[in-house]
Amino acid sequence: MEKKTVLAIVLSIVVIIVYYSAMQIFFPPAPPSQTESTAQSLPSPANNTEAATPTAVNTAAAKNEKNEVYAVEDEALNSDAEYVEVETDLLRIKLSSAGGDIVSFKLKEHKDGDELVDMLLSGNAEPHAFTITLGGKTLNPLHDVFKVKRESPYIVSFTRSYSSGDSVFTLTKKYTFVQGEYMFELDVVLDGAGTPPALNFAGDTGNIAYTLGFGPQIGPKFKTLNDREEYRHYWTYTNGKRRDEKPGASNDAVTSAVISWAAIAGKYFAFIAVPDATHYGYVFSTRNAEEGLGSASRLYIERPVILSSLQTDTFRFYLGPKTSSTLEIYETNKSYWKDLNNLNLSSAANTSGFWAILNPLEWLLKKLLTLFFSIIPNYGVAIILVTLIVKLILFPLTKKSSEGTLRMQSIAPKIKELQAKYKENPAKLNAEMAALYKKEGYNPMSGCLPILIQIPIFFAMYNLFNNHFDLRGAVFIPNWIPDLSQPEFIYSFAPLKLPLLGWSELRALPFLYVGSQLLYGKVTQTPDQKGNMQMKMMLYAMPVIFFFVLYNVPSGLLVYWIMSNVLTMIQQLAINKYLAKKKTEQLLKEESGRKVIAPPKKNKKKRS
């Protein structure tokens, strides 16, 4: 039993160490990308002095396709861009007549430090999202000044005429925002006045008319992209299945399938594009980051060549919290947009990859956490209460494990006899050991079960604390643990960093964890383990190793683990007291049995 227990412990620790090591190897901080072309960095609208003149659009692509496109001169338009602001109960949006783009998309109920979260993150240039490029994504998006029409407080349209070959067409971008929604609608209308617009360019997914682009990055601001602090996932959803797309440093992720939606998901916020039924091409790109921005996260939607004289393409976009409660409204007819019920947008809030198998357990823990928070509005206290519930649920197994340990100690002499007797016959030894266990009613795995069960709970807790939206900015202890989703610190010596480790902050929770783990080991150590060098190594070395592994994890996870150790120690002290009493009773019972047998022998001697 002892060897199997040690093996189970070692395997569990190896799994955890491999997991965190893999996170560092496969999800390292994204290296800064160099700006390869100024074509990706849009000029500021204030400096756009060419918008009112007849300018060739996408000249390079136009010549390649023998198709030239020009913005039609309009003396009624000013050369300077005009800004339009739209505000709902949830959003504060700023649009520009330069290209008819959105330049700011702020969430009124969510903060980024002292400011509102802006879902459009840019480098040194003003962000421009939902741009139109007449051609492929490598060309300049339209930056001409459009005519602005405010149709209502929540509906704004931008219009500009272009000439293509012998025809003239009108391009209109119409935005519709609604109260109580993070989702809005964008209609792209091309009206050729009886003639299909002569737009035929080479794109990544075939011949296209235009490219609708989102980027350069989703907000809010972040230090680095990795699995703990912030990350980006790229998904498409079709036929009821979500697929991971994998754009890289040297290649884009390209798909031309008919999809239900495409998404760029961060740790707490997401951008989701929901197209109409038209067959579009989709390109995810992380290349060509703007100057002043370490990485890019872009989605390009390529529109196939237009064959009709009047074409309206309708897109809906979600820019907001990546939470199940927010996204589920699109599946229950509670949204303004009533035709999204079968799209399963809430799956964008679920954990992806291998650890997705823990989603049910994570969901249950999240429900418990939310329940306790509704009673005591402090997530740190809620974590402690969830830990208490978990320990109470596991207590019967822990108690059974301790009883099994006591039982193992009582049959240890018999096991040694069998090992000595059948040391030359391993098969016979295993058979005799199994028979002994069955006779004594002992299960060798009983001591390992509580350890094995806690492994998925640990990883579910990690995913929960690392992704649960409500923990973002959740204060436990003011001025020490202000955000349970982030590592805490008591002193910062930035910009200095410790050699090799790269740490720039002194944290208290990892030290408290080591202390609690050492005490936990001392309390749970059995007498027969005290002289075992392997167990001493486990007792003293592993907490130190875990100190380095867990130094930068979310503080909520360490609060859980420290409290788990403390509660386990309390449980173990109670179990030890119970076992001591049980052992005493067992010895008294054995002693009493011997006294009952002895008197007849004495009486027999007297008669003789």
C-alpha positions in Angstrom: 0.0 0.0 0.0 2.7 2.4 0.9 4.5 2.1 -2.4 1.2 2.5 -4.3 0.3 5.5 -2.3 3.7 7.1 -2.9 3.4 6.3 -6.6 -0.1 7.9 -6.8 1.2 11.0 -5.1 4.2 11.2 -7.3 2.1 10.7 -10.5 -0.4 13.4 -9.4 2.5 15.8 -8.8 4.1 14.9 -12.1 0.8 15.6 -13.9 0.5 19.0 -12.3 4.1 19.9 -13.0 3.9 18.7 -16.6 0.7 20.7 -17.0 2.2 24.0 -15.8 5.4 23.4 -17.7 3.4 22.7 -20.9 1.6 26.0 -20.4 4.9 27.7 -20.4 6.2 25.8 -23.4 3.2 25.8 -25.6 1.6 29.1 -24.5 4.6 31.4 -23.9 4.2 35.2 -23.9 3.7 36.4 -27.5 6.8 38.0 -28.8 6.4 41.6 -30.2 5.8 41.5 -33.9 7.5 44.0 -36.1 5.4 46.3 -38.3 5.8 45.0 -41.8 3.8 47.5 -43.7 2.2 50.8 -43.0 -0.7 49.5 -45.0 -1.9 47.9 -41.8 -1.6 51.1 -39.7 -4.4 53.4 -40.6 -3.6 57.2 -40.8 -5.4 59.4 -38.4 -8.6 60.9 -39.8 -7.4 64.4 -38.9 -4.5 64.0 -41.4 -6.7 62.6 -44.2 -6.3 65.4 -46.8 -7.0 63.3 -49.8 -10.5 62.0 -48.9 -12.4 64.7 -50.9 -10.4 64.2 -54.2 -10.9 61.5 -56.8 -8.4 59.0 -55.5 -7.7 55.5 -56.9 -8.6 52.9 -54.4 -6.4 49.8 -54.0 -4.4 50.7 -57.1 -2.0 47.8 -56.9 -4.8 45.2 -56.8 -6.9 47.1 -59.3 -4.1 47.0 -61.9 -3.5 43.3 -61.3 -7.2 42.6 -61.9 -7.5 45.1 -64.7 -10.1 46.8 -62.6 -9.6 50.4 -61.2 -11.8 51.7 -58.4 -12.0 55.4 -57.5 -13.7 57.4 -54.9 -16.1 59.8 -56.6 -15.4 63.4 -55.9 -18.1 65.0 -53.7 -17.7 68.7 -53.0 -20.4 68.5 -50.3 -18.1 66.4 -48.1 -15.5 68.0 -45.8 -11.9 66.8 -46.0 -11.8 66.3 -42.2 -13.4 63.3 -40.6 -16.5 63.7 -38.5 -17.0 61.7 -35.3 -20.4 60.3 -34.3 -21.2 59.0 -30.8 -23.8 56.5 -29.9 -24.6 55.6 -26.3 -26.8 52.8 -24.9 -27.3 51.6 -21.3 -24.3 49.3 -21.8 -22.2 50.8 -24.5 -20.4 54.1 -25.5 -19.5 53.9 -29.2 -17.5 56.3 -31.2 -17.6 56.1 -35.0 -15.7 58.0 -37.7 -16.8 59.2 -41.1 -13.3 58.3 -42.3 -14.2 54.9 -43.8 -17.4 54.7 -41.7 -15.4 52.8 -39.0 -15.8 52.3 -35.3 -12.9 53.8 -33.4 -14.0 53.2 -29.8 -16.3 50.6 -28.3 -16.5 51.0 -24.5 -18.3 48.9 -22.0 -20.0 51.1 -19.4 -20.3 48.3 -16.8 -16.7 47.2 -16.9 -13.5 49.0 -15.9 -9.9 48.7 -17.1 -8.2 50.4 -14.1 -9.9 53.7 -13.7 -11.3 53.8 -17.2 -14.0 51.9 -19.1 -13.0 48.8 -20.9 -12.5 49.6 -24.6 -12.9 46.5 -26.8 -10.8 48.1 -29.6 -7.2 48.1 -28.7 -4.6 49.8 -31.0 -1.0 50.8 -31.0 0.2 54.3 -31.7 -2.5 54.9 -34.3 -6.2 55.5 -33.8 -8.0 52.2 -33.8 -10.3 51.5 -36.8 -12.4 48.4 -36.8 -15.0 47.1 -39.2 -13.1 48.5 -42.1 -13.9 47.9 -45.7 -11.2 47.0 -48.2 -12.1 46.8 -51.9 -9.9 43.9 -52.5 -7.7 41.7 -50.3 -6.6 42.2 -46.7 -3.1 43.3 -47.6 -4.4 46.5 -49.2 -5.4 49.8 -47.6 -8.9 49.8 -46.1 -11.1 52.6 -47.3 -10.3 55.8 -45.5 -12.3 58.3 -47.6 -14.7 60.6 -45.8 -18.2 59.2 -46.0 -21.5 61.1 -45.8 -23.1 60.6 -42.4 -26.8 60.1 -41.8 -28.1 59.7 -38.3 -31.4 57.8 -38.7 -32.1 57.5 -35.0 -30.2 57.8 -31.7 -29.1 54.2 -32.3 -28.8 53.9 -36.1 -26.1 55.6 -38.1 -25.2 55.1 -41.8 -22.2 56.1 -43.8 -22.4 56.5 -47.6 -19.8 57.1 -50.4 -19.9 56.6 -54.2 -17.1 54.9 -56.1 -16.5 54.3 -59.8 -15.3 50.9 -61.0 -14.6 50.5 -64.7 -17.6 52.0 -66.6 -20.0 51.8 -63.6 -20.6 53.8 -60.5 -21.8 52.2 -57.3 -22.7 53.4 -53.8 -21.3 51.8 -50.7 -23.3 52.2 -47.5 -22.3 51.0 -44.0 -25.3 51.0 -41.7 -24.9 50.4 -37.9 -27.8 49.5 -35.7 -27.3 49.4 -31.9 -30.0 48.5 -29.3 -30.5 49.0 -25.6 -29.4 46.2 -23.3 -27.2 44.5 -25.9 -23.6 44.0 -26.5 -24.5 42.8 -30.0 -25.1 45.2 -32.9 -25.8 44.9 -36.6 -23.8 46.1 -39.6 -25.4 46.2 -43.1 -23.0 46.6 -46.0 -25.0 47.7 -49.1 -23.5 48.0 -52.6 -25.9 49.6 -55.1 -24.8 49.6 -58.7 -27.9 51.4 -60.0 -28.9 48.5 -62.3 -25.3 47.2 -62.9 -23.4 44.9 -60.6 -20.4 46.6 -59.1 -17.3 45.7 -61.1 -15.4 44.4 -58.0 -13.3 41.2 -58.7 -10.1 40.8 -56.7 -7.9 37.9 -55.6 -8.4 37.0 -51.9 -7.2 34.3 -49.6 -10.4 32.3 -50.2 -10.9 33.0 -53.9 -12.1 35.9 -56.0 -13.7 38.5 -53.7 -15.5 41.9 -53.9 -14.4 43.3 -50.6 -12.9 42.4 -47.2 -14.5 43.4 -43.9 -11.8 43.6 -41.3 -11.7 43.7 -37.5 -8.6 44.5 -35.5 -5.9 45.2 -34.7 -6.6 43.7 -31.3 -9.4 43.2 -28.8 -9.3 45.0 -25.5 -8.8 45.6 -22.7 -5.1 46.4 -22.3 -2.8 43.6 -21.3 0.8 43.1 -20.4 1.5 39.9 -22.3 -0.4 37.0 -23.9 0.0 33.7 -22.1 -2.3 31.1 -20.6 -2.5 32.7 -17.1 -2.7 36.5 -17.5 -4.3 36.9 -20.9 -4.7 34.8 -24.0 -6.4 34.7 -27.4 -8.4 31.8 -28.8 -9.7 31.7 -32.4 -12.8 29.7 -33.1 -15.3 28.9 -35.8 -18.6 27.2 -35.1 -20.4 25.1 -37.7 -22.8 22.1 -37.7 -23.0 22.2 -33.9 -19.3 22.0 -33.3 -16.7 24.5 -32.2 -13.4 24.3 -34.0 -10.1 25.8 -32.9 -8.3 27.9 -35.6 -4.6 28.3 -35.2 -3.1 31.4 -36.9 0.7 31.5 -36.4 3.6 33.9 -36.7 4.2 32.9 -40.4 0.7 31.9 -41.5 -2.9 32.9 -41.2 -5.8 30.5 -40.4 -8.1 30.5 -43.5 -11.5 28.8 -43.9 -14.1 29.2 -46.6 -16.8 27.0 -45.0 -20.3 28.2 -44.3 -20.1 28.8 -40.5 -22.5 29.9 -37.9 -20.1 32.3 -36.2 -16.4 33.1 -35.8 -14.8 34.4 -32.6 -11.7 35.9 -31.1 -11.9 35.1 -27.4 -9.7 36.5 -24.6 -9.6 35.6 -20.9 -12.7 37.6 -20.0 -14.0 39.3 -23.2 -14.8 38.1 -26.7 -15.5 39.3 -30.2 -18.0 37.2 -32.1 -19.0 37.7 -35.8 -22.3 36.3 -36.8 -22.8 36.5 -40.6 -26.0 36.0 -42.6 -26.4 32.9 -44.8 -24.0 34.1 -47.6 -20.9 32.0 -48.2 -18.0 34.1 -46.9 -14.3 33.4 -46.4 -12.7 33.9 -43.0 -9.1 34.7 -42.2 -7.7 34.9 -38.7 -4.3 36.7 -38.5 -1.9 37.4 -35.7 0.7 39.0 -38.0 1.8 42.6 -38.7 1.1 44.1 -35.3 0.8 47.9 -35.3 3.6 50.0 -33.9 3.1 50.3 -30.2 1.1 47.1 -30.0 3.0 43.9 -29.1 0.6 41.5 -30.9 -2.4 41.4 -33.3 -5.7 39.5 -33.3 -7.5 40.1 -36.5 -10.5 38.6 -38.3 -11.0 39.3 -42.0 -14.3 38.4 -43.7 -14.0 38.1 -47.5 -17.1 38.7 -49.5 -17.3 36.7 -52.8 -17.8 38.6 -56.1 -21.2 40.3 -56.3 -23.4 39.4 -59.2 -26.5 41.5 -58.5 -26.9 45.3 -59.0 -28.1 45.7 -55.4 -26.5 43.6 -52.7 -27.1 43.9 -48.9 -24.9 41.8 -46.6 -25.9 41.7 -43.0 -23.5 41.0 -40.1 -24.0 40.9 -36.4 -21.1 41.4 -34.0 -20.8 40.7 -30.3 -18.2 42.7 -28.4 -18.5 42.1 -24.6 -18.0 39.9 -21.6 -17.2 36.2 -22.3 -19.8 34.9 -19.8 -22.4 32.2 -20.1 -25.1 34.4 -18.5 -24.5 37.2 -21.0 -24.3 34.9 -24.1 -27.2 32.6 -23.1 -29.8 35.3 -23.8 -29.2 34.7 -27.5 -30.5 31.1 -27.0 -33.6 31.9 -25.0 -35.4 34.6 -27.0 -34.5 37.2 -24.4 -32.4 39.1 -27.0 -33.6 41.8 -29.4 -32.2 39.5 -32.1 -34.7 36.7 -32.2 -33.1 34.4 -34.8 -30.0 33.3 -33.0 -31.4 30.5 -30.9 -29.6 27.6 -32.6 -26.1 29.2 -32.7 -25.0 28.2 -29.2 -23.1 31.4 -28.7 -22.6 30.5 -25.0 -20.1 27.8 -26.0 -17.7 30.7 -26.6 -17.5 31.0 -22.8 -16.6 27.3 -22.2 -13.1 26.0 -21.6 -11.5 24.5 -24.7 -9.0 21.8 -25.4 -8.3 18.7 -23.3 -9.5 20.3 -20.0 -12.9 20.9 -21.5 -13.8 17.5 -20.0 -13.8 19.3 -16.6 -16.5 21.8 -17.7 -19.3 20.1 -15.7 -17.2 20.1 -12.6 -16.1 23.7 -13.2 -19.8 24.6 -13.7 -20.8 23.1 -10.4 -18.0 24.8 -8.5 -18.9 28.1 -10.2 -22.5 27.7 -9.0 -21.4 27.0 -5.5 -19.1 30.1 -5.6 -21.9 32.3 -6.9 -24.3 30.9 -4.2 -21.9 31.8 -1.4 -21.1 35.2 -2.9 -24.9 36.0 -2.9 -24.9 35.3 0.9 -21.6 37.0 1.7 -20.5 39.4 -1.0 -16.8 38.7 -0.9 -15.4 36.1 -3.3 -12.4 35.4 -1.0 -14.9 34.3 1.6 -16.9 32.4 -1.0 -13.7 30.5 -2.1 -13.1 29.5 1.6 -16.7 28.3 1.9 -16.4 26.3 -1.4 -13.2 24.7 -0.1 -15.0 23.8 3.2 -17.8 22.1 1.2 -15.3 20.2 -1.0 -13.5 19.0 2.2 -16.8 17.9 3.8 -17.8 16.0 0.7 -14.4 14.2 0.6 -14.3 13.6 4.4 -15.7 10.1 4.2 -13.1 9.1 1.7 -10.4 10.8 3.7 -11.6 9.0 6.9 -11.7 5.7 5.0 -8.2 6.3 3.7 -6.9 6.9 7.2 -8.7 3.7 8.5 -7.1 1.8 5.6 -3.7 3.1 6.7 -4.3 1.9 10.2 -5.5 -1.5 8.9 -2.3 -1.6 6.7 -0.2 -1.1 9.8 -1.9 -4.0 11.6 -1.4 -6.5 8.8 2.2 -5.3 8.0 3.8 -8.2 9.9 1.8 -10.8 7.9 2.8 -9.0 4.6 6.5 -9.2 5.6 6.1 -12.9 6.4 4.6 -13.5 2.9 7.4 -11.4 1.3 10.0 -13.5 3.0 8.3 -16.8 2.3 7.7 -16.2 -1.4 10.5 -13.8 -2.3 11.6 -16.3 -5.1 8.1 -16.6 -6.5 6.5 -13.2 -7.4 3.4 -14.7 -8.9 2.7 -16.7 -5.8 3.4 -13.7 -3.6 0.9 -11.6 -5.5 -1.7 -14.3 -5.2 -1.1 -14.7 -1.5 -1.1 -10.9 -1.0 -4.5 -10.6 -2.8 -5.9 -13.4 -0.6 -4.6 -11.7 2.5 -6.2 -8.4 1.5 -9.5 -10.1 0.8 -9.4 -12.0 4.1 -8.6 -8.9 6.1 -11.2 -6.8 4.1 -8.5 -4.3 3.0 -8.5 -2.4 -0.3 -4.9 -1.2 -1.3 -6.4 1.6 -3.4 -8.4 3.1 -0.5 -5.6 5.4 0.5 -5.0 6.6 -3.0 -8.6 7.5 -3.9 -8.8 10.9 -2.1 -5.6 12.0 -3.7 -6.7 11.0 -7.2 -10.1 12.6 -6.8 -8.5 15.9 -5.8 -6.5 16.2 -9.1 -9.5 17.0 -11.3 -10.9 19.3 -8.6 -7.6 21.2 -8.6 -7.6 21.7 -12.3 -11.2 22.7 -12.4 -10.5 25.2 -9.6 -7.6 26.5 -11.7 -9.7 27.0 -14.8 -12.4 28.6 -12.7 -10.2 31.1 -10.9 -8.4 31.8 -14.2 -11.5 32.4 -16.3 -14.5 33.1 -14.1 -15.5 36.7 -15.2 -16.8 37.7 -11.8 -13.4 37.1 -10.2 -11.9 39.8 -12.5 -11.1 42.6 -10.1 -12.8 40.8 -7.2 -11.3 42.1 -3.9 -10.6 39.7 -1.0 -8.4 41.8 1.3 -8.0 45.5 0.3 -4.4 46.6 -0.3 -3.2 43.0 -0.4 -5.4 40.8 -2.6 -7.3 43.3 -4.7 -7.9 40.9 -7.6 -8.4 37.1 -7.0 -7.9 36.4 -10.7 -4.4 37.8 -10.6 -1.3 37.0 -8.4 -1.1 39.2 -5.4 2.1 41.0 -4.2 3.3 42.8 -1.1 6.2 44.6 -2.7 7.2 45.4 -6.3 10.8 46.0 -7.3 10.0 46.5 -11.0 11.6 47.2 -13.4 14.3 45.0 -11.8 13.8 41.3 -12.2 15.3 38.3 -10.4 17.9 36.5 -12.5 16.6 33.3 -14.2 13.2 33.5 -12.5 12.2 36.8 -14.0 10.2 37.8 -10.9 9.7 41.5 -10.2 7.3 41.2 -7.3 7.4 39.7 -3.8 4.3 37.6 -3.1 3.1 36.4 0.3 0.6 33.7 -0.6 3.3 31.3 -2.1 5.2 31.4 1.3 1.9 30.8 3.2 1.3 27.9 0.9 4.7 26.3 1.6 4.2 26.7 5.3 0.7 25.2 5.2 1.9 22.3 3.0 4.8 21.5 5.4 2.5 21.5 8.4 0.0 19.4 6.4 2.7 16.9 5.7 3.8 16.6 9.3 0.2 16.1 10.5 -0.7 13.5 7.9 2.6 11.6 8.2 2.1 8.1 9.7 4.6 6.6 12.2 5.9 4.1 9.6 6.6 6.9 7.2 8.9 8.9 9.5 12.0 6.8 8.7 11.2 6.5 5.0 13.5 8.7 2.9 11.1 8.8 0.0 8.4 10.2 2.2 10.8 12.8 3.7 11.6 13.9 0.2 7.9 14.2 -0.6 7.3 16.1 2.6 10.1 18.7 2.3 11.1 18.9 -1.4 7.7 18.9 -3.1 6.3 22.0 -1.3 9.5 23.9 -2.4 9.1 22.8 -6.0 5.5 23.8 -6.0 6.5 27.2 -4.5 8.2 28.0 -7.9 5.5 26.3 -10.0 2.6 28.2 -8.3 4.3 31.6 -7.7 2.4 33.4 -10.5 -0.9 31.6 -10.4 -4.1 33.5 -9.6 -4.3 34.4 -5.9 -7.8 32.7 -5.7 -6.2 29.3 -6.5 -3.6 29.7 -3.7 -6.3 30.9 -1.2 -8.2 27.6 -2.1 -5.1 25.5 -1.7 -3.9 27.1 1.6 -7.4 26.7 3.1 -7.6 23.2 1.8 -4.4 22.4 3.6 -5.6 24.0 6.8 -9.0 22.2 6.7 -7.3 18.9 5.9 -5.0 19.4 8.9 -8.0 20.0 11.2 -9.7 16.9 9.6 -6.6 14.8 10.1 -6.2 15.8 13.8 -9.8 14.7 14.4 -9.2 11.5 12.4 -6.0 10.8 14.3 -7.9 11.2 17.6 -10.6 8.9 16.3 -8.0 6.3 15.1 -6.1 6.4 18.4 -9.3 5.7 20.3 -10.2 2.9 17.8 -6.7 1.4 18.1 -7.0 1.5 21.9 -10.4 -0.2 21.8 -8.9 -2.8 19.4 -6.0 -3.5 21.8 -8.4 -3.8 24.8 -10.6 -6.2 22.9 -7.6 -8.4 22.0 -6.4 -8.3 25.6 -9.8 -9.2 26.8 -10.0 -12.1 24.4 -6.7 -13.5 25.7 -8.0 -13.3 29.4 -11.1 -15.2 28.5 -9.1 -18.1 27.1 -6.5 -18.3 30.0 -8.7 -19.3 33.1 -9.7 -22.8 31.9 -6.0 -23.7 31.6 -5.4 -22.8 35.2 -8.4 -24.7 36.5 -7.2 -27.8 34.6 -3.8 -27.7 36.4 -5.5 -27.5 39.9 -7.6 -30.7 39.2 -4.5 -32.7 38.3 
